[in-house]
Amino acid sequence: MQNASRRKFLGLCLGGLGMAGAVAGAYSVLSYLAPLSDEGTGGKVSFPLTEIPPNGAKFFDFRGTTGVIIRKQNSELVALSAICTHLGCIVQWEQDKQDFLCPCHGGRYNSDGSVISGPPPKPLEKLAITITNGIVTVG
């Protein structure tokens, strides 16, 4: 009689552990597949205009990826996704050439995000920007 109740107890414990493992695995898979939440920020990023160097670039986290804003020689601002459209590498700003280089396969984009050369099939995604009282908001 004691063996039967011990077996039943161990069976319940193993069943509970199995159920907890299945729930943890399902939560992990669903969390990975669900899109990132934009709640709270609305998917917008703000920073002072002074953080963007003249003829330079500022990289920032944007909606779970990387964005970049550049200040051209004529002081115009351009915000782009920094994700190469070829295989998803992060592009680098080459200040001396005033263009973007993808370090993975040598794709080049001009300062507007258009493809100059290399394998990228389309331009970098443009991001909306607004400037209010010296604060730049992207998104």
mmCIF file of the C-alpha atoms, coordinates in Angstrom:
data_MODEL
# 
_entry.id   MODEL 
# 
loop_
_atom_site.group_PDB 
_atom_site.id 
_atom_site.type_symbol 
_atom_site.label_atom_id 
_atom_site.label_alt_id 
_atom_site.label_comp_id 
_atom_site.label_asym_id 
_atom_site.label_entity_id 
_atom_site.label_seq_id 
_atom_site.pdbx_PDB_ins_code 
_atom_site.Cartn_x 
_atom_site.Cartn_y 
_atom_site.Cartn_z 
_atom_site.occupancy 
_atom_site.B_iso_or_equiv 
_atom_site.pdbx_formal_charge 
_atom_site.auth_seq_id 
_atom_site.auth_comp_id 
_atom_site.auth_asym_id 
_atom_site.auth_atom_id 
_atom_site.pdbx_PDB_model_num 
ATOM 1   C CA . MET A 1 1   ? 0.000  0.000  0.000   1.00 0.00 ? 1   MET A CA 1 
ATOM 2   C CA . GLN A 1 2   ? 2.817  2.445  0.820   1.00 0.00 ? 2   GLN A CA 1 
ATOM 3   C CA . ASN A 1 3   ? 4.541  1.661  -2.503  1.00 0.00 ? 3   ASN A CA 1 
ATOM 4   C CA . ALA A 1 4   ? 1.368  2.560  -4.420  1.00 0.00 ? 4   ALA A CA 1 
ATOM 5   C CA . SER A 1 5   ? 1.020  5.949  -2.695  1.00 0.00 ? 5   SER A CA 1 
ATOM 6   C CA . ARG A 1 6   ? 4.754  6.674  -3.143  1.00 0.00 ? 6   ARG A CA 1 
ATOM 7   C CA . ARG A 1 7   ? 4.516  5.868  -6.851  1.00 0.00 ? 7   ARG A CA 1 
ATOM 8   C CA . LYS A 1 8   ? 1.445  8.010  -7.190  1.00 0.00 ? 8   LYS A CA 1 
ATOM 9   C CA . PHE A 1 9   ? 3.236  10.912 -5.426  1.00 0.00 ? 9   PHE A CA 1 
ATOM 10  C CA . LEU A 1 10  ? 6.328  10.586 -7.652  1.00 0.00 ? 10  LEU A CA 1 
ATOM 11  C CA . GLY A 1 11  ? 4.102  10.400 -10.723 1.00 0.00 ? 11  GLY A CA 1 
ATOM 12  C CA . LEU A 1 12  ? 2.340  13.609 -9.705  1.00 0.00 ? 12  LEU A CA 1 
ATOM 13  C CA . CYS A 1 13  ? 5.693  15.347 -9.081  1.00 0.00 ? 13  CYS A CA 1 
ATOM 14  C CA . LEU A 1 14  ? 7.100  14.286 -12.457 1.00 0.00 ? 14  LEU A CA 1 
ATOM 15  C CA . GLY A 1 15  ? 3.866  15.268 -14.185 1.00 0.00 ? 15  GLY A CA 1 
ATOM 16  C CA . GLY A 1 16  ? 3.996  18.694 -12.525 1.00 0.00 ? 16  GLY A CA 1 
ATOM 17  C CA . LEU A 1 17  ? 7.619  19.196 -13.555 1.00 0.00 ? 17  LEU A CA 1 
ATOM 18  C CA . GLY A 1 18  ? 6.782  18.157 -17.105 1.00 0.00 ? 18  GLY A CA 1 
ATOM 19  C CA . MET A 1 19  ? 3.856  20.597 -17.207 1.00 0.00 ? 19  MET A CA 1 
ATOM 20  C CA . ALA A 1 20  ? 6.012  23.451 -15.845 1.00 0.00 ? 20  ALA A CA 1 
ATOM 21  C CA . GLY A 1 21  ? 8.680  22.719 -18.459 1.00 0.00 ? 21  GLY A CA 1 
ATOM 22  C CA . ALA A 1 22  ? 6.105  22.713 -21.250 1.00 0.00 ? 22  ALA A CA 1 
ATOM 23  C CA . VAL A 1 23  ? 4.664  26.068 -20.100 1.00 0.00 ? 23  VAL A CA 1 
ATOM 24  C CA . ALA A 1 24  ? 8.157  27.621 -19.835 1.00 0.00 ? 24  ALA A CA 1 
ATOM 25  C CA . GLY A 1 25  ? 9.067  26.346 -23.315 1.00 0.00 ? 25  GLY A CA 1 
ATOM 26  C CA . ALA A 1 26  ? 5.824  27.614 -24.858 1.00 0.00 ? 26  ALA A CA 1 
ATOM 27  C CA . TYR A 1 27  ? 6.273  31.045 -23.209 1.00 0.00 ? 27  TYR A CA 1 
ATOM 28  C CA . SER A 1 28  ? 9.831  31.304 -24.547 1.00 0.00 ? 28  SER A CA 1 
ATOM 29  C CA . VAL A 1 29  ? 8.759  30.443 -28.102 1.00 0.00 ? 29  VAL A CA 1 
ATOM 30  C CA . LEU A 1 30  ? 5.787  32.837 -28.035 1.00 0.00 ? 30  LEU A CA 1 
ATOM 31  C CA . SER A 1 31  ? 7.933  35.653 -26.590 1.00 0.00 ? 31  SER A CA 1 
ATOM 32  C CA . TYR A 1 32  ? 10.479 35.170 -29.359 1.00 0.00 ? 32  TYR A CA 1 
ATOM 33  C CA . LEU A 1 33  ? 7.854  35.176 -32.115 1.00 0.00 ? 33  LEU A CA 1 
ATOM 34  C CA . ALA A 1 34  ? 5.764  38.105 -30.807 1.00 0.00 ? 34  ALA A CA 1 
ATOM 35  C CA . PRO A 1 35  ? 6.622  41.552 -32.197 1.00 0.00 ? 35  PRO A CA 1 
ATOM 36  C CA . LEU A 1 36  ? 8.368  44.038 -29.943 1.00 0.00 ? 36  LEU A CA 1 
ATOM 37  C CA . SER A 1 37  ? 6.089  46.365 -28.061 1.00 0.00 ? 37  SER A CA 1 
ATOM 38  C CA . ASP A 1 38  ? 6.146  50.083 -28.818 1.00 0.00 ? 38  ASP A CA 1 
ATOM 39  C CA . GLU A 1 39  ? 4.020  50.927 -25.792 1.00 0.00 ? 39  GLU A CA 1 
ATOM 40  C CA . GLY A 1 40  ? 5.188  53.775 -23.636 1.00 0.00 ? 40  GLY A CA 1 
ATOM 41  C CA . THR A 1 41  ? 7.383  55.414 -26.267 1.00 0.00 ? 41  THR A CA 1 
ATOM 42  C CA . GLY A 1 42  ? 5.176  54.943 -29.306 1.00 0.00 ? 42  GLY A CA 1 
ATOM 43  C CA . GLY A 1 43  ? 8.283  53.716 -31.105 1.00 0.00 ? 43  GLY A CA 1 
ATOM 44  C CA . LYS A 1 44  ? 9.854  57.167 -30.960 1.00 0.00 ? 44  LYS A CA 1 
ATOM 45  C CA . VAL A 1 45  ? 13.356 58.161 -29.907 1.00 0.00 ? 45  VAL A CA 1 
ATOM 46  C CA . SER A 1 46  ? 14.296 61.692 -28.843 1.00 0.00 ? 46  SER A CA 1 
ATOM 47  C CA . PHE A 1 47  ? 17.638 63.342 -28.186 1.00 0.00 ? 47  PHE A CA 1 
ATOM 48  C CA . PRO A 1 48  ? 19.156 66.832 -28.300 1.00 0.00 ? 48  PRO A CA 1 
ATOM 49  C CA . LEU A 1 49  ? 20.155 68.166 -31.705 1.00 0.00 ? 49  LEU A CA 1 
ATOM 50  C CA . THR A 1 50  ? 23.607 68.904 -30.295 1.00 0.00 ? 50  THR A CA 1 
ATOM 51  C CA . GLU A 1 51  ? 24.344 65.151 -30.061 1.00 0.00 ? 51  GLU A CA 1 
ATOM 52  C CA . ILE A 1 52  ? 24.593 64.925 -33.867 1.00 0.00 ? 52  ILE A CA 1 
ATOM 53  C CA . PRO A 1 53  ? 28.070 66.050 -34.945 1.00 0.00 ? 53  PRO A CA 1 
ATOM 54  C CA . PRO A 1 54  ? 28.478 68.249 -38.044 1.00 0.00 ? 54  PRO A CA 1 
ATOM 55  C CA . ASN A 1 55  ? 28.978 66.018 -41.125 1.00 0.00 ? 55  ASN A CA 1 
ATOM 56  C CA . GLY A 1 56  ? 28.636 63.086 -38.727 1.00 0.00 ? 56  GLY A CA 1 
ATOM 57  C CA . ALA A 1 57  ? 26.268 60.387 -37.647 1.00 0.00 ? 57  ALA A CA 1 
ATOM 58  C CA . LYS A 1 58  ? 24.551 59.288 -34.467 1.00 0.00 ? 58  LYS A CA 1 
ATOM 59  C CA . PHE A 1 59  ? 23.466 55.657 -34.122 1.00 0.00 ? 59  PHE A CA 1 
ATOM 60  C CA . PHE A 1 60  ? 20.643 54.752 -31.751 1.00 0.00 ? 60  PHE A CA 1 
ATOM 61  C CA . ASP A 1 61  ? 18.330 51.888 -30.800 1.00 0.00 ? 61  ASP A CA 1 
ATOM 62  C CA . PHE A 1 62  ? 15.051 52.138 -32.662 1.00 0.00 ? 62  PHE A CA 1 
ATOM 63  C CA . ARG A 1 63  ? 12.154 49.694 -32.322 1.00 0.00 ? 63  ARG A CA 1 
ATOM 64  C CA . GLY A 1 64  ? 14.456 46.814 -31.461 1.00 0.00 ? 64  GLY A CA 1 
ATOM 65  C CA . THR A 1 65  ? 16.918 47.530 -34.277 1.00 0.00 ? 65  THR A CA 1 
ATOM 66  C CA . THR A 1 66  ? 19.474 50.221 -35.054 1.00 0.00 ? 66  THR A CA 1 
ATOM 67  C CA . GLY A 1 67  ? 18.781 53.603 -36.582 1.00 0.00 ? 67  GLY A CA 1 
ATOM 68  C CA . VAL A 1 68  ? 21.125 56.353 -37.657 1.00 0.00 ? 68  VAL A CA 1 
ATOM 69  C CA . ILE A 1 69  ? 20.717 60.076 -38.149 1.00 0.00 ? 69  ILE A CA 1 
ATOM 70  C CA . ILE A 1 70  ? 23.265 62.094 -40.078 1.00 0.00 ? 70  ILE A CA 1 
ATOM 71  C CA . ARG A 1 71  ? 23.866 65.797 -40.409 1.00 0.00 ? 71  ARG A CA 1 
ATOM 72  C CA . LYS A 1 72  ? 24.890 66.577 -43.974 1.00 0.00 ? 72  LYS A CA 1 
ATOM 73  C CA . GLN A 1 73  ? 27.294 69.325 -44.976 1.00 0.00 ? 73  GLN A CA 1 
ATOM 74  C CA . ASN A 1 74  ? 24.329 71.626 -45.674 1.00 0.00 ? 74  ASN A CA 1 
ATOM 75  C CA . SER A 1 75  ? 23.052 70.900 -42.087 1.00 0.00 ? 75  SER A CA 1 
ATOM 76  C CA . GLU A 1 76  ? 20.129 68.845 -43.434 1.00 0.00 ? 76  GLU A CA 1 
ATOM 77  C CA . LEU A 1 77  ? 19.216 65.901 -41.166 1.00 0.00 ? 77  LEU A CA 1 
ATOM 78  C CA . VAL A 1 78  ? 18.421 62.457 -42.556 1.00 0.00 ? 78  VAL A CA 1 
ATOM 79  C CA . ALA A 1 79  ? 17.232 59.533 -40.394 1.00 0.00 ? 79  ALA A CA 1 
ATOM 80  C CA . LEU A 1 80  ? 17.572 56.002 -41.742 1.00 0.00 ? 80  LEU A CA 1 
ATOM 81  C CA . SER A 1 81  ? 17.441 52.428 -40.610 1.00 0.00 ? 81  SER A CA 1 
ATOM 82  C CA . ALA A 1 82  ? 21.045 51.252 -40.176 1.00 0.00 ? 82  ALA A CA 1 
ATOM 83  C CA . ILE A 1 83  ? 20.126 47.731 -41.293 1.00 0.00 ? 83  ILE A CA 1 
ATOM 84  C CA . CYS A 1 84  ? 21.610 46.769 -44.659 1.00 0.00 ? 84  CYS A CA 1 
ATOM 85  C CA . THR A 1 85  ? 18.890 45.607 -47.028 1.00 0.00 ? 85  THR A CA 1 
ATOM 86  C CA . HIS A 1 86  ? 21.097 42.770 -48.304 1.00 0.00 ? 86  HIS A CA 1 
ATOM 87  C CA . LEU A 1 87  ? 21.561 40.482 -45.276 1.00 0.00 ? 87  LEU A CA 1 
ATOM 88  C CA . GLY A 1 88  ? 20.754 42.707 -42.304 1.00 0.00 ? 88  GLY A CA 1 
ATOM 89  C CA . CYS A 1 89  ? 24.208 43.818 -41.145 1.00 0.00 ? 89  CYS A CA 1 
ATOM 90  C CA . ILE A 1 90  ? 24.638 47.208 -39.445 1.00 0.00 ? 90  ILE A CA 1 
ATOM 91  C CA . VAL A 1 91  ? 26.034 49.771 -41.872 1.00 0.00 ? 91  VAL A CA 1 
ATOM 92  C CA . GLN A 1 92  ? 28.881 52.102 -40.873 1.00 0.00 ? 92  GLN A CA 1 
ATOM 93  C CA . TRP A 1 93  ? 29.077 55.827 -41.575 1.00 0.00 ? 93  TRP A CA 1 
ATOM 94  C CA . GLU A 1 94  ? 32.259 56.827 -43.399 1.00 0.00 ? 94  GLU A CA 1 
ATOM 95  C CA . GLN A 1 95  ? 32.594 60.492 -42.629 1.00 0.00 ? 95  GLN A CA 1 
ATOM 96  C CA . ASP A 1 96  ? 35.446 61.140 -45.068 1.00 0.00 ? 96  ASP A CA 1 
ATOM 97  C CA . LYS A 1 97  ? 33.399 59.741 -47.976 1.00 0.00 ? 97  LYS A CA 1 
ATOM 98  C CA . GLN A 1 98  ? 30.025 60.929 -46.621 1.00 0.00 ? 98  GLN A CA 1 
ATOM 99  C CA . ASP A 1 99  ? 28.416 57.547 -47.311 1.00 0.00 ? 99  ASP A CA 1 
ATOM 100 C CA . PHE A 1 100 ? 27.506 54.261 -45.616 1.00 0.00 ? 100 PHE A CA 1 
ATOM 101 C CA . LEU A 1 101 ? 29.460 51.032 -45.959 1.00 0.00 ? 101 LEU A CA 1 
ATOM 102 C CA . CYS A 1 102 ? 28.078 47.606 -45.130 1.00 0.00 ? 102 CYS A CA 1 
ATOM 103 C CA . PRO A 1 103 ? 31.036 45.696 -43.661 1.00 0.00 ? 103 PRO A CA 1 
ATOM 104 C CA . CYS A 1 104 ? 29.585 42.279 -44.503 1.00 0.00 ? 104 CYS A CA 1 
ATOM 105 C CA . HIS A 1 105 ? 29.635 42.354 -48.319 1.00 0.00 ? 105 HIS A CA 1 
ATOM 106 C CA . GLY A 1 106 ? 30.825 45.849 -49.235 1.00 0.00 ? 106 GLY A CA 1 
ATOM 107 C CA . GLY A 1 107 ? 27.477 47.406 -50.099 1.00 0.00 ? 107 GLY A CA 1 
ATOM 108 C CA . ARG A 1 108 ? 27.548 51.207 -50.261 1.00 0.00 ? 108 ARG A CA 1 
ATOM 109 C CA . TYR A 1 109 ? 24.756 53.697 -49.719 1.00 0.00 ? 109 TYR A CA 1 
ATOM 110 C CA . ASN A 1 110 ? 24.860 57.466 -50.183 1.00 0.00 ? 110 ASN A CA 1 
ATOM 111 C CA . SER A 1 111 ? 23.858 59.872 -47.418 1.00 0.00 ? 111 SER A CA 1 
ATOM 112 C CA . ASP A 1 112 ? 20.183 59.632 -48.487 1.00 0.00 ? 112 ASP A CA 1 
ATOM 113 C CA . GLY A 1 113 ? 20.260 55.838 -48.147 1.00 0.00 ? 113 GLY A CA 1 
ATOM 114 C CA . SER A 1 114 ? 20.208 55.086 -51.895 1.00 0.00 ? 114 SER A CA 1 
ATOM 115 C CA . VAL A 1 115 ? 22.349 52.186 -53.109 1.00 0.00 ? 115 VAL A CA 1 
ATOM 116 C CA . ILE A 1 116 ? 25.639 53.270 -54.732 1.00 0.00 ? 116 ILE A CA 1 
ATOM 117 C CA . SER A 1 117 ? 27.204 49.846 -55.283 1.00 0.00 ? 117 SER A CA 1 
ATOM 118 C CA . GLY A 1 118 ? 27.308 46.284 -54.061 1.00 0.00 ? 118 GLY A CA 1 
ATOM 119 C CA . PRO A 1 119 ? 24.685 43.653 -53.477 1.00 0.00 ? 119 PRO A CA 1 
ATOM 120 C CA . PRO A 1 120 ? 21.959 45.569 -51.543 1.00 0.00 ? 120 PRO A CA 1 
ATOM 121 C CA . PRO A 1 121 ? 18.691 45.210 -53.497 1.00 0.00 ? 121 PRO A CA 1 
ATOM 122 C CA . LYS A 1 122 ? 17.042 48.388 -52.211 1.00 0.00 ? 122 LYS A CA 1 
ATOM 123 C CA . PRO A 1 123 ? 17.804 51.613 -50.295 1.00 0.00 ? 123 PRO A CA 1 
ATOM 124 C CA . LEU A 1 124 ? 17.960 51.975 -46.535 1.00 0.00 ? 124 LEU A CA 1 
ATOM 125 C CA . GLU A 1 125 ? 14.569 52.596 -44.951 1.00 0.00 ? 125 GLU A CA 1 
ATOM 126 C CA . LYS A 1 126 ? 13.928 56.294 -44.276 1.00 0.00 ? 126 LYS A CA 1 
ATOM 127 C CA . LEU A 1 127 ? 12.632 57.268 -40.835 1.00 0.00 ? 127 LEU A CA 1 
ATOM 128 C CA . ALA A 1 128 ? 10.442 60.254 -40.051 1.00 0.00 ? 128 ALA A CA 1 
ATOM 129 C CA . ILE A 1 129 ? 12.040 63.019 -37.969 1.00 0.00 ? 129 ILE A CA 1 
ATOM 130 C CA . THR A 1 130 ? 10.752 66.153 -36.306 1.00 0.00 ? 130 THR A CA 1 
ATOM 131 C CA . ILE A 1 131 ? 12.740 68.884 -34.582 1.00 0.00 ? 131 ILE A CA 1 
ATOM 132 C CA . THR A 1 132 ? 11.130 70.903 -31.807 1.00 0.00 ? 132 THR A CA 1 
ATOM 133 C CA . ASN A 1 133 ? 13.034 73.330 -29.573 1.00 0.00 ? 133 ASN A CA 1 
ATOM 134 C CA . GLY A 1 134 ? 16.360 71.649 -30.299 1.00 0.00 ? 134 GLY A CA 1 
ATOM 135 C CA . ILE A 1 135 ? 15.038 68.129 -29.638 1.00 0.00 ? 135 ILE A CA 1 
ATOM 136 C CA . VAL A 1 136 ? 15.104 65.635 -32.500 1.00 0.00 ? 136 VAL A CA 1 
ATOM 137 C CA . THR A 1 137 ? 12.394 62.978 -32.464 1.00 0.00 ? 137 THR A CA 1 
ATOM 138 C CA . VAL A 1 138 ? 12.675 59.967 -34.760 1.00 0.00 ? 138 VAL A CA 1 
ATOM 139 C CA . GLY A 1 139 ? 9.625  57.833 -35.503 1.00 0.00 ? 139 GLY A CA 1 
# 
